[in-house]
Amino acid sequence: MTAITQTCTATDAGLRTRLTTAIQRMQDNRARRAIYRQTVRELNALTTRDLDDLGINRSMITALAHEAAWGPAR
């Protein structure tokens, strides 16, 4: 009986670890998407002149937001 209990406990621990990892990954992705959306929103709110002063073209906004949220492209 002890072997069955230990096996179930090990399986439960593995499942718990996988669920915890999946939840952490979802929370991280949610936070990164929020950063992306906020960056796009803030850059789109700037005037073209303000963007020119920063050296940013409107076509670069999504790429910059992606970099802000997920880091530079590899």
QUIRATA-V71730 format. One record per residue. PHI is phi in radians with two decimals (* if undefined). Layout:
{{PHI} {PHI}}
//
This chain:
{{*} {-1.10} {-1.08} {-1.18} {-1.13} {-1.16} {-1.14} {-1.13} {-1.13} {-1.13} {-1.16} {-1.10} {-1.14} {-1.14} {-1.15} {-1.07} {-1.12} {-1.12} {-1.14} {-1.08} {-1.11} {-1.12} {-1.14} {-1.11} {-1.11} {-1.14} {-1.14} {-1.12} {-1.11} {-1.11} {-1.14} {-1.16} {-1.12} {-1.14} {-1.11} {-1.03} {-1.09} {-1.14} {-1.11} {-1.07} {-1.06} {-1.19} {-1.22} {-1.17} {-1.31} {-1.31} {-1.33} {-1.07} {-1.14} {-1.09} {-1.11} {-1.06} {-1.08} {-1.50} {1.35} {-2.03} {-1.68} {-1.01} {-1.22} {-1.59} {-1.04} {-1.15} {-1.15} {-1.16} {-1.15} {-1.08} {-1.13} {-1.13} {-1.49} {-2.03} {1.56} {-1.15} {-1.18} {-1.65}}
//
